[in-house]
């Protein structure tokens, strides 16, 4: 699957500025930041290049990977040599990662007290662990990023940024969340299982979840059970 071409923005862009702080202070090649704070739908905020965007999207599509472990444990997940280590917890993602120019991957959760704000994903094209000073710097940057991201999200969703402007982002997953609700109603399953159905269909077709979600929103794909298949979600 070809990598998407995500545009870079100027210094004033929030996402680009957030990622730039990590690029400038740490020996990494690319950065992606995603948010999933409570009622605000999970979404990618920014990726510095196509590879970092693909790393984030793969994990979202597959529902596995270090980003989910970091979010669950609220602890950093560091993979200093992704090609040599065993990845029993996320085998499908690990296999897909082999196709990218990624040698090391570091994921830091963005948390504030009991609040989970999102994750920062850092990758490098050369293997090697972060030295103690760099690890400490990454933790400090992650703490600052959590505050900045929370303020940005609260501002964008409550006092001024039009929804149309948010939806113009090439990293927006509005369609995924809308499609999840539609699949929930069509298949009669929970929201968790509806997203699982979207992920399974995308993976089986070698496509992204966003592509499949767009078809659901456009009503060219339907997960309603076929006649006589009670309790089974099919696709028309």
C-alpha positions as CSV (number, residue, x, y, z in Angstrom):
1,X,0.0,0.0,0.0
2,X,1.5,3.4,-1.0
3,X,2.2,5.9,1.8
4,X,-0.1,8.9,1.9
5,X,1.4,12.3,1.2
6,X,0.6,14.4,4.2
7,X,1.4,18.1,3.8
8,X,3.6,20.0,6.2
9,X,2.3,23.2,7.6
10,X,3.9,26.5,8.7
11,X,5.3,27.3,12.2
12,X,1.9,28.6,13.3
13,X,0.2,25.2,12.8
14,X,-0.5,23.6,16.2
15,X,0.2,20.0,15.3
16,X,3.3,20.8,13.4
17,X,4.7,22.9,16.2
18,X,3.9,20.2,18.8
19,X,5.8,17.5,16.8
20,X,8.6,19.9,16.0
21,X,9.6,20.2,19.7
22,X,10.3,16.5,19.8
23,X,12.2,16.5,16.4
24,X,14.4,19.3,17.6
25,X,15.2,17.9,21.0
26,X,15.5,14.2,20.3
27,X,17.5,11.9,18.0
28,X,14.4,10.7,16.1
29,X,13.3,10.8,12.4
30,X,9.6,11.4,12.6
31,X,6.8,12.1,15.1
32,X,3.0,11.5,15.2
33,X,0.6,12.7,17.8
34,X,-2.9,11.4,18.4
35,X,-5.6,12.3,20.9
36,X,-8.4,10.4,22.5
37,X,-9.5,12.4,25.6
38,X,-12.8,11.0,26.8
39,X,-15.8,12.1,24.8
40,X,-13.8,13.7,22.1
41,X,-13.4,11.0,19.3
42,X,-9.9,9.5,18.9
43,X,-8.1,11.3,16.1
44,X,-4.7,11.9,14.6
45,X,-3.6,15.5,15.2
46,X,-0.4,15.6,13.1
47,X,2.4,13.5,11.5
48,X,5.7,14.9,10.4
49,X,6.0,12.6,7.4
50,X,4.3,9.8,5.6
51,X,6.0,7.0,7.6
52,X,5.0,8.4,11.0
53,X,1.5,8.8,9.7
54,X,1.5,5.2,8.4
55,X,2.8,3.9,11.8
56,X,-0.1,5.6,13.5
57,X,-2.7,4.6,11.0
58,X,-1.6,0.9,11.0
59,X,-2.1,0.6,14.7
60,X,-5.5,2.4,14.5
61,X,-6.6,0.1,11.7
62,X,-5.4,-3.1,13.3
63,X,-6.3,-2.3,16.9
64,X,-2.9,-3.5,18.1
65,X,0.6,-2.0,18.6
66,X,2.6,-0.1,21.2
67,X,0.4,2.9,21.0
68,X,-2.4,0.9,22.6
69,X,-0.1,-0.6,25.3
70,X,1.1,2.9,26.2
71,X,-2.4,4.1,26.4
72,X,-3.5,1.1,28.5
73,X,-0.5,1.1,30.9
74,X,0.0,4.8,30.9
75,X,3.7,4.0,30.6
76,X,6.2,4.6,27.7
77,X,6.8,1.7,25.4
78,X,10.3,1.6,23.8
79,X,11.3,-0.6,21.0
80,X,15.0,0.2,20.3
81,X,15.4,-2.4,17.6
82,X,12.1,-3.3,16.0
83,X,13.6,-5.8,13.5
84,X,15.3,-7.9,16.1
85,X,12.8,-8.0,19.0
86,X,9.9,-10.4,19.5
87,X,6.5,-8.8,19.2
88,X,4.1,-11.4,20.5
89,X,1.6,-8.8,21.7
90,X,1.2,-7.3,18.2
91,X,2.3,-9.7,15.5
92,X,0.3,-8.3,12.6
93,X,1.5,-4.8,13.2
94,X,5.1,-6.0,13.7
95,X,4.9,-7.7,10.3
96,X,3.5,-4.6,8.6
97,X,6.2,-2.5,10.3
98,X,8.9,-4.5,8.5
99,X,7.8,-3.0,5.2
100,X,8.7,0.5,6.5
101,X,12.0,2.2,7.0
102,X,11.7,2.0,10.8
103,X,14.4,0.7,13.0
104,X,13.3,2.0,16.4
105,X,10.0,3.1,17.8
106,X,9.1,5.0,21.0
107,X,5.6,5.7,22.3
108,X,4.9,8.1,25.2
109,X,1.4,8.4,26.6
110,X,0.0,11.9,27.2
111,X,-1.6,12.0,30.6
112,X,-2.6,14.6,33.1
113,X,-3.4,13.1,36.5
114,X,-6.2,10.6,35.9
115,X,-6.9,12.0,32.4
116,X,-5.7,10.2,29.3
117,X,-5.1,12.8,26.5
118,X,-3.4,10.9,23.8
119,X,0.0,9.5,22.6
120,X,3.2,10.7,21.0
121,X,4.9,8.2,18.6
122,X,8.5,8.7,17.7
123,X,10.4,6.6,15.2
124,X,14.0,6.4,14.0
125,X,15.6,4.9,10.9
126,X,18.5,3.7,12.9
127,X,18.3,1.3,15.9
128,X,19.2,2.3,19.4
129,X,17.6,3.1,22.8
130,X,17.1,6.6,24.0
131,X,19.9,7.5,26.5
132,X,18.8,8.6,30.0
133,X,19.0,12.3,29.2
134,X,16.9,11.9,26.0
135,X,14.4,9.7,27.8
136,X,14.1,12.4,30.5
137,X,13.7,15.1,27.8
138,X,11.0,13.0,26.1
139,X,9.0,12.7,29.4
140,X,9.2,16.5,29.9
141,X,8.1,17.2,26.4
142,X,5.2,14.7,26.7
143,X,4.0,16.4,29.9
144,X,4.1,19.8,28.2
145,X,2.4,18.3,25.0
146,X,-0.4,16.9,27.1
147,X,-1.3,20.3,28.5
148,X,-1.0,22.0,25.1
149,X,-3.1,19.3,23.4
150,X,-5.8,19.5,26.0
151,X,-6.1,23.3,25.7
152,X,-6.1,23.0,21.9
153,X,-8.9,20.3,22.0
154,X,-11.0,22.2,24.5
155,X,-10.7,25.4,22.4
156,X,-11.4,23.7,19.1
157,X,-14.4,21.8,20.3
158,X,-16.1,24.5,22.5
159,X,-15.3,28.1,21.6
160,X,-14.7,28.8,18.1
161,X,-13.1,26.5,15.6
162,X,-15.8,25.6,13.0
163,X,-16.4,21.9,12.6
164,X,-15.9,22.3,8.8
165,X,-12.4,23.5,9.4
166,X,-11.6,20.5,11.7
167,X,-13.0,18.1,9.1
168,X,-10.7,19.4,6.3
169,X,-7.7,17.8,8.0
170,X,-6.3,14.9,5.9
171,X,-5.9,13.1,9.3
172,X,-9.4,13.6,10.5
173,X,-11.3,10.4,11.4
174,X,-14.7,11.9,11.5
175,X,-16.0,9.4,8.9
176,X,-14.7,6.5,11.1
177,X,-16.7,7.6,14.1
178,X,-19.8,8.3,12.0
179,X,-19.5,4.9,10.3
180,X,-19.1,3.2,13.6
181,X,-22.5,4.6,14.7
182,X,-24.0,3.4,11.5
183,X,-22.6,-0.1,11.8
184,X,-23.8,-0.2,15.4
185,X,-27.3,0.4,14.2
186,X,-27.1,-1.9,11.1
187,X,-25.6,-4.9,12.9
188,X,-27.1,-4.5,16.3
189,X,-23.8,-4.7,18.1
190,X,-21.9,-2.6,20.6
191,X,-19.8,0.4,19.6
192,X,-16.7,-1.6,20.3
193,X,-17.8,-4.5,18.1
194,X,-18.9,-2.1,15.4
195,X,-15.4,-0.7,15.2
196,X,-14.0,-4.2,15.2
197,X,-16.2,-5.0,12.2
198,X,-14.8,-2.0,10.3
199,X,-11.3,-3.0,11.2
200,X,-11.8,-6.6,10.1
201,X,-13.3,-5.6,6.8
202,X,-10.5,-3.1,6.1
203,X,-7.8,-5.6,7.0
204,X,-9.3,-8.4,4.9
205,X,-9.4,-6.0,1.9
206,X,-5.9,-4.5,2.4
207,X,-7.4,-1.1,2.9
208,X,-7.5,1.6,5.6
209,X,-10.4,1.8,8.1
210,X,-11.1,5.4,6.8
211,X,-11.6,4.1,3.2
212,X,-14.1,1.5,4.4
213,X,-15.8,4.0,6.7
214,X,-16.3,6.4,3.8
215,X,-18.1,3.7,1.9
216,X,-20.4,3.0,4.9
217,X,-21.1,6.8,5.2
218,X,-21.8,6.9,1.5
219,X,-24.1,3.9,1.9
220,X,-22.3,1.8,-0.6
221,X,-21.4,-0.7,2.1
222,X,-23.8,-2.1,4.6
223,X,-23.2,-4.4,7.7
224,X,-26.9,-5.3,8.1
225,X,-27.4,-9.1,8.6
226,X,-28.5,-10.9,5.4
227,X,-32.0,-12.3,5.5
228,X,-32.0,-15.5,7.6
229,X,-28.7,-14.7,9.2
230,X,-30.0,-13.5,12.6
231,X,-27.4,-12.2,14.9
232,X,-24.7,-12.3,12.1
233,X,-23.3,-9.1,10.7
234,X,-22.9,-9.4,7.0
235,X,-21.8,-6.9,4.3
236,X,-23.9,-6.1,1.3
